Amino acid sequence: MTGAAVSGPETIDRARIMRRTATGLLVLMAGVFLIARHFQGLHPGWGYLLAFSEAAMVGGLADWFAVTALFRRPLGLPIPHTAIIPANKDRIADTMAAFLRENFLTPAVVARRMRGMNLAAAMGAFLVDSRGGEEARLRDGAAGLAGDILRSLDQKRLGGLVKEGIRLQLPRIEVAPLLGQMIGAAIADKRHLPVLESAIRWAGHTLEENEALVRSLITRRAARIFQLTGLDTRIANAVLDGIYKLLAECAVDPAHPLRRKVEEGLERLAHDLQHDPAMRARVERMKLELLAEPAVGAWIDGLWERARAALLRATADPERALNGQFGSMLAELGKALERDTRLQYLINRFARRTAVGVASRYGGQIVRLVSETVKRWDARTVTDRVEGAVGRDLQFIRINGTMVGGLVGVAIHAVDGWL
């Protein structure tokens, strides 16, 4: 299996420039060596330059050999203990997996690392201001990394892990307090008013479109005496006129008693969802009954595929993903996360328990997934990805080796001259 290098074209170009720079410096030292050797008898200073260039060539060639031997055989020669990374690809995969398991995916480590973290507040701050400065660079880098990871991992196995994790965690989430917090926050910020006004308008339009049906129901249920005297029609007209008047008054009067009754009902519902054990138990039963429905199971099965496709689109253009109504919605969510300590506690607790549960149940599978993915890469892919990530720094080693070698050569030449 062959994969594209993780590093982008810019990183590869910078590594190539540094490689040419290090090689050019080595060639320059060779030229200086030839010139100094030719003129060394004219002045003692040429001896120092000769010693510098000679030792610099030795240091540069030694470091070139060491750096090259990590990724390939120098000059194509079958020298033992060269091409170290391609030859030990599987061992590197197992070592990476073991490091990941021991340092990140044990329940104790996950719990300890997350105990002091306020993920909800950090997420809220990021959502409120995620379009400029350091946040923008972080967003772009995270988006590129997330896209590369999503494209490179085994989608069938990863999708199975995600779906199984969702099925296990959803029954454990106590949704009643979260719903109560959301309703209470919406009422406090007056965000329920547009919904209430839309409901009033919808009721009016629905009544108007079904007026004939309502009249028919009223007249059919009227007593026989009213039907014989024609009072059923007058009663139907009075009922409809009363309902129309009530809806119109509710629509234009923000302080209408009926609107206040609805708000009181919502406030009581928000309180009961958070503090009434009977209400919370009723909501939990409804949630479990809903999760047991086959249609919900099918929706969960398709959730990962839809989420993965949406994530890939967002990582391809994170700026566009944060524009418009979606970005405004995320900003509002971020403000709520920053202000509401109770909501922070619930989300942080859920995130901590979820992470610990995932590490406990699926840590081994995740480690095997990483190890098997790396093992499936061919040697060239592994070499290109590692070299693309650290190749530029390795070329600095060559440059430093050349210069340090030259300085050591000058020092040795000076000591030799003094003795």
C-alpha positions as CSV (number, residue, x, y, z in Angstrom):
1,M,0.0,0.0,0.0
2,T,1.4,3.4,-1.0
3,G,0.2,6.6,0.6
4,A,1.0,10.3,0.0
5,A,3.4,12.0,2.3
6,V,2.0,13.7,5.3
7,S,4.1,16.8,4.8
8,G,2.9,19.3,2.3
9,P,4.8,20.7,-0.8
10,E,6.1,23.7,1.2
11,T,7.7,21.4,3.8
12,I,9.3,19.2,1.1
13,D,10.7,22.2,-0.7
14,R,12.2,23.6,2.5
15,A,13.8,20.2,3.2
16,R,15.2,20.1,-0.3
17,I,16.6,23.6,-0.1
18,M,18.4,22.7,3.2
19,R,19.7,19.5,1.6
20,R,21.2,21.5,-1.3
21,T,22.6,24.0,1.2
22,A,24.4,21.3,3.2
23,T,25.7,19.7,0.1
24,G,26.8,23.0,-1.3
25,L,28.7,23.8,1.9
26,L,30.5,20.4,1.6
27,V,31.5,21.2,-2.0
28,L,32.7,24.6,-0.9
29,M,34.9,23.1,1.7
30,A,36.4,20.8,-0.9
31,G,37.2,23.8,-3.1
32,V,38.7,25.7,-0.2
33,F,40.8,22.6,0.6
34,L,42.3,22.5,-3.0
35,I,43.0,26.2,-2.9
36,A,44.6,26.2,0.6
37,R,46.7,23.1,-0.3
38,H,48.0,24.9,-3.4
39,F,49.1,28.1,-1.5
40,Q,49.9,26.6,1.9
41,G,53.7,27.3,1.6
42,L,53.1,31.1,1.0
43,H,51.9,32.0,4.5
44,P,51.2,30.1,7.8
45,G,47.6,31.2,7.6
46,W,47.0,29.0,4.7
47,G,47.8,26.0,6.9
48,Y,45.0,26.9,9.3
49,L,42.6,27.3,6.3
50,L,43.8,23.9,5.0
51,A,43.2,22.3,8.4
52,F,39.8,23.9,8.7
53,S,38.6,22.7,5.2
54,E,40.0,19.2,5.6
55,A,38.4,18.6,9.0
56,A,35.1,20.3,7.7
57,M,35.0,17.8,4.8
58,V,35.5,14.9,7.2
59,G,32.8,16.1,9.5
60,G,30.4,16.9,6.7
61,L,30.9,13.6,5.0
62,A,30.5,11.7,8.3
63,D,27.2,13.5,9.0
64,W,26.0,13.0,5.4
65,F,26.6,9.3,5.8
66,A,24.8,9.2,9.2
67,V,21.7,11.2,7.9
68,T,21.5,9.3,4.7
69,A,21.8,5.9,6.4
70,L,18.6,6.6,8.3
71,F,16.5,6.6,5.2
72,R,18.4,4.8,2.4
73,R,21.7,3.1,1.5
74,P,24.4,5.7,0.9
75,L,25.4,5.7,-2.8
76,G,23.3,2.5,-3.2
77,L,26.0,0.4,-1.5
78,P,24.9,-2.6,0.6
79,I,26.6,-1.3,3.7
80,P,25.4,-3.0,7.0
81,H,23.2,-1.0,9.3
82,T,22.0,1.5,6.7
83,A,18.5,2.2,5.4
84,I,17.5,1.9,9.1
85,I,14.0,3.2,8.9
86,P,12.8,1.1,5.9
87,A,14.5,-2.0,7.3
88,N,12.8,-1.6,10.7
89,K,9.4,-0.4,9.6
90,D,7.5,-3.0,11.5
91,R,9.4,-2.6,14.7
92,I,8.9,1.2,14.5
93,A,5.2,0.6,14.1
94,D,5.1,-1.6,17.2
95,T,7.2,0.8,19.2
96,M,4.9,3.7,18.2
97,A,1.9,1.7,19.2
98,A,3.4,0.7,22.5
99,F,4.4,4.3,23.3
100,L,0.8,5.4,22.5
101,R,-0.7,2.7,24.7
102,E,1.6,3.3,27.7
103,N,1.6,7.1,27.7
104,F,-1.9,8.1,26.4
105,L,-4.4,5.2,26.3
106,T,-4.4,3.7,29.8
107,P,-7.4,4.7,31.9
108,A,-5.3,6.1,34.8
109,V,-3.3,8.3,32.5
110,V,-6.4,9.6,30.6
111,A,-8.2,10.4,33.9
112,R,-5.2,12.1,35.4
113,R,-4.6,14.3,32.3
114,M,-8.2,15.3,32.0
115,R,-9.0,15.9,35.6
116,G,-7.5,19.4,35.6
117,M,-8.7,20.3,32.2
118,N,-11.8,22.5,31.6
119,L,-12.5,21.3,28.1
120,A,-15.9,22.9,27.9
121,A,-14.6,26.4,28.7
122,A,-11.7,26.0,26.3
123,M,-14.1,24.9,23.6
124,G,-16.3,27.8,24.3
125,A,-13.5,30.3,24.0
126,F,-12.4,28.8,20.8
127,L,-15.9,28.8,19.3
128,V,-16.4,32.5,20.3
129,D,-13.2,33.7,18.6
130,S,-11.9,31.1,16.1
131,R,-11.3,33.3,13.1
132,G,-8.1,35.3,13.8
133,G,-4.6,35.3,15.2
134,E,-3.3,32.2,16.9
135,E,-6.8,30.6,16.8
136,A,-6.9,30.8,13.0
137,R,-3.5,29.2,12.6
138,L,-4.4,26.5,15.2
139,R,-7.7,25.9,13.3
140,D,-6.0,25.6,9.9
141,G,-3.3,23.3,11.2
142,A,-5.8,21.1,13.1
143,A,-8.0,21.0,10.1
144,G,-5.2,19.7,7.9
145,L,-4.0,17.1,10.4
146,A,-7.6,15.9,11.0
147,G,-8.1,15.6,7.2
148,D,-4.9,13.5,6.8
149,I,-5.8,11.3,9.7
150,L,-9.4,10.7,8.4
151,R,-8.2,9.8,5.0
152,S,-5.3,7.5,6.1
153,L,-7.0,5.4,8.8
154,D,-8.9,2.1,8.2
155,Q,-12.4,3.5,7.7
156,K,-14.3,0.3,8.1
157,R,-12.7,-0.5,11.4
158,L,-12.6,3.1,12.7
159,G,-16.3,3.5,11.7
160,G,-17.1,0.3,13.6
161,L,-15.4,1.6,16.7
162,V,-17.2,5.0,16.5
163,K,-20.6,3.4,16.0
164,E,-20.1,0.9,18.8
165,G,-18.9,3.7,21.1
166,I,-22.0,5.8,20.3
167,R,-24.3,2.8,21.1
168,L,-22.6,2.2,24.4
169,Q,-22.4,5.9,25.5
170,L,-25.8,7.2,24.5
171,P,-27.8,5.1,27.1
172,R,-25.4,6.4,29.8
173,I,-25.9,10.0,29.1
174,E,-28.5,11.6,31.4
175,V,-30.2,14.0,29.0
176,A,-32.7,15.5,31.3
177,P,-30.3,17.9,33.2
178,L,-28.8,18.9,29.9
179,L,-32.2,19.7,28.4
180,G,-33.2,21.6,31.5
181,Q,-30.0,23.7,31.3
182,M,-30.6,24.4,27.6
183,I,-34.2,25.5,28.2
184,G,-33.3,27.6,31.2
185,A,-30.5,29.4,29.3
186,A,-32.8,30.0,26.4
187,I,-35.5,31.6,28.6
188,A,-32.9,33.7,30.4
189,D,-31.5,35.1,27.1
190,K,-35.1,35.5,25.6
191,R,-34.2,33.1,22.8
192,H,-37.5,31.3,23.3
193,L,-39.5,34.3,22.1
194,P,-39.0,33.8,18.3
195,V,-40.0,30.2,18.8
196,L,-43.2,31.2,20.7
197,E,-44.1,33.8,18.1
198,S,-43.6,31.3,15.3
199,A,-45.8,28.8,17.2
200,I,-48.6,31.4,17.5
201,R,-48.4,32.3,13.8
202,W,-48.4,28.6,12.9
203,A,-51.5,28.0,15.0
204,G,-53.2,30.9,13.3
205,H,-52.4,29.7,9.8
206,T,-53.3,26.1,10.6
207,L,-56.7,27.2,12.0
208,E,-57.3,29.3,9.0
209,E,-56.5,26.6,6.5
210,N,-58.6,24.0,8.4
211,E,-61.5,26.4,9.4
212,A,-64.1,24.3,7.5
213,L,-63.0,21.1,9.3
214,V,-63.2,22.9,12.7
215,R,-66.7,24.2,11.9
216,S,-67.8,20.8,10.9
217,L,-66.5,19.3,14.2
218,I,-68.2,21.9,16.3
219,T,-71.6,21.6,14.5
220,R,-71.5,17.8,14.6
221,R,-70.9,17.8,18.4
222,A,-73.6,20.4,19.1
223,A,-76.8,19.3,20.7
224,R,-79.7,18.3,18.4
225,I,-81.7,21.3,19.6
226,F,-78.9,23.7,18.5
227,Q,-78.8,22.1,15.1
228,L,-82.6,22.4,14.6
229,T,-82.6,26.0,15.6
230,G,-79.4,26.9,13.6
231,L,-77.5,28.0,16.8
232,D,-74.7,25.5,16.0
233,T,-73.4,27.8,13.2
234,R,-73.5,30.8,15.5
235,I,-71.6,28.7,18.2
236,A,-69.0,27.7,15.7
237,N,-68.5,31.3,14.5
238,A,-68.2,32.4,18.1
239,V,-65.6,29.8,19.0
240,L,-63.5,30.5,15.9
241,D,-63.7,34.2,16.4
242,G,-62.6,33.8,20.0
243,I,-59.6,31.7,19.0
244,Y,-58.6,34.1,16.3
245,K,-58.9,37.0,18.7
246,L,-56.8,35.2,21.3
247,L,-54.1,34.3,18.9
248,A,-54.0,37.9,17.5
249,E,-53.7,39.4,21.0
250,C,-50.9,36.9,21.9
251,A,-49.1,37.9,18.7
252,V,-49.1,41.7,19.3
253,D,-48.9,41.8,23.1
254,P,-45.6,40.6,24.6
255,A,-47.1,40.8,28.1
256,H,-50.2,38.7,27.3
257,P,-51.2,36.4,30.2
258,L,-51.3,33.3,27.9
259,R,-47.7,34.0,26.8
260,R,-46.7,34.3,30.5
261,K,-48.4,31.0,31.2
262,V,-46.4,29.4,28.5
263,E,-43.2,30.9,29.9
264,E,-44.0,29.7,33.4
265,G,-44.6,26.2,32.0
266,L,-41.2,26.2,30.3
267,E,-39.5,27.5,33.5
268,R,-41.2,24.7,35.5
269,L,-40.2,22.2,32.9
270,A,-36.6,23.3,33.0
271,H,-36.6,23.1,36.8
272,D,-38.2,19.7,36.9
273,L,-35.8,18.3,34.3
274,Q,-32.9,19.2,36.5
275,H,-34.3,18.6,40.0
276,D,-37.3,16.3,39.9
277,P,-36.3,12.6,40.1
278,A,-39.6,11.4,38.7
279,M,-39.3,13.7,35.6
280,R,-35.7,12.7,35.1
281,A,-36.6,9.0,35.3
282,R,-39.5,9.6,32.8
283,V,-37.2,11.3,30.3
284,E,-34.6,8.4,30.7
285,R,-37.3,5.9,29.9
286,M,-38.4,7.8,26.9
287,K,-34.7,8.0,25.7
288,L,-34.2,4.3,26.1
289,E,-37.4,3.5,24.3
290,L,-36.3,5.8,21.5
291,L,-32.9,4.2,21.3
292,A,-34.5,0.8,21.0
293,E,-36.3,1.8,17.8
294,P,-34.8,0.1,14.7
295,A,-35.0,3.4,12.8
296,V,-32.8,5.1,15.4
297,G,-30.3,2.2,15.1
298,A,-30.2,2.7,11.4
299,W,-29.6,6.4,11.9
300,I,-26.7,5.7,14.3
301,D,-25.2,3.3,11.7
302,G,-25.2,6.1,9.1
303,L,-24.1,8.8,11.5
304,W,-20.4,8.1,11.2
305,E,-20.4,8.1,7.4
306,R,-22.3,11.4,7.4
307,A,-20.1,12.9,10.1
308,R,-16.9,11.8,8.3
309,A,-18.0,13.3,5.0
310,A,-19.0,16.6,6.8
311,L,-15.6,16.6,8.6
312,L,-13.7,16.2,5.4
313,R,-15.6,19.0,3.8
314,A,-14.9,21.2,6.8
315,T,-11.2,20.4,7.0
316,A,-10.8,21.2,3.3
317,D,-12.2,24.7,3.9
318,P,-12.4,25.6,7.6
319,E,-12.9,29.3,6.9
320,R,-16.1,28.6,4.9
321,A,-17.3,26.1,7.5
322,L,-17.3,28.9,10.1
323,N,-19.2,31.4,8.0
324,G,-22.9,32.1,7.9
325,Q,-25.5,30.7,10.2
326,F,-23.4,27.7,11.2
327,G,-20.6,30.0,12.5
328,S,-23.1,32.2,14.4
329,M,-24.6,29.1,16.0
330,L,-21.2,27.9,17.1
331,A,-20.4,31.3,18.5
332,E,-23.6,31.3,20.6
333,L,-22.8,27.8,21.8
334,G,-19.3,29.0,22.8
335,K,-20.8,31.9,24.9
336,A,-23.0,29.4,26.7
337,L,-20.1,27.1,27.4
338,E,-18.0,30.0,28.8
339,R,-20.7,31.3,31.1
340,D,-22.5,28.3,32.5
341,T,-20.4,26.5,35.1
342,R,-23.1,23.8,35.5
343,L,-23.0,23.0,31.8
344,Q,-19.2,23.0,31.9
345,Y,-19.3,20.5,34.8
346,L,-21.6,18.2,32.9
347,I,-19.7,18.3,29.7
348,N,-16.3,17.9,31.3
349,R,-17.6,15.0,33.4
350,F,-19.0,13.4,30.3
351,A,-15.8,13.9,28.3
352,R,-13.7,12.5,31.0
353,R,-15.8,9.4,31.5
354,T,-16.1,8.9,27.8
355,A,-12.3,9.2,27.3
356,V,-11.6,6.8,30.2
357,G,-14.2,4.4,28.9
358,V,-12.8,4.5,25.3
359,A,-9.2,4.0,26.6
360,S,-10.3,1.1,28.8
361,R,-12.4,-0.7,26.2
362,Y,-10.8,0.2,22.9
363,G,-7.2,1.2,23.8
364,G,-5.8,-2.1,22.6
365,Q,-7.8,-1.9,19.4
366,I,-6.7,1.7,18.7
367,V,-3.1,0.7,19.3
368,R,-3.4,-2.3,16.9
369,L,-5.1,0.0,14.3
370,V,-2.1,2.4,14.4
371,S,0.4,-0.4,14.3
372,E,-1.3,-2.3,11.4
373,T,-1.8,1.0,9.5
374,V,1.9,1.8,9.6
375,K,2.9,-1.8,8.8
376,R,0.7,-1.7,5.7
377,W,2.6,1.3,4.4
378,D,5.5,0.4,2.1
379,A,9.0,1.3,3.0
380,R,9.1,4.3,0.6
381,T,6.0,5.8,2.2
382,V,7.4,5.5,5.7
383,T,10.7,7.0,4.6
384,D,9.0,9.9,2.7
385,R,6.8,10.7,5.7
386,V,9.5,10.7,8.3
387,E,12.0,12.5,6.1
388,G,9.4,15.1,5.2
389,A,8.7,15.7,8.9
390,V,12.3,16.0,10.2
391,G,14.5,16.1,7.0
392,R,15.1,19.9,7.3
393,D,16.4,19.6,10.8
394,L,18.6,16.7,9.8
395,Q,20.3,18.8,7.1
396,F,21.1,21.3,9.9
397,I,23.0,18.5,11.5
398,R,25.1,18.1,8.3
399,I,25.8,21.9,8.3
400,N,26.7,21.9,12.0
401,G,28.9,18.9,11.5
402,T,30.8,20.6,8.7
403,M,31.4,23.8,10.7
404,V,32.2,22.1,14.0
405,G,34.6,19.7,12.2
406,G,36.3,22.6,10.6
407,L,36.7,24.4,14.0
408,V,38.1,21.2,15.6
409,G,40.6,20.9,12.7
410,V,41.8,24.5,13.3
411,A,42.2,23.7,17.0
412,I,44.2,20.6,16.4
413,H,46.4,22.4,13.9
414,A,47.0,25.2,16.4
415,V,47.9,22.8,19.2
416,D,50.2,20.9,16.8
417,G,52.0,24.1,15.9
418,W,52.6,25.0,19.5
419,L,54.0,21.7,20.5
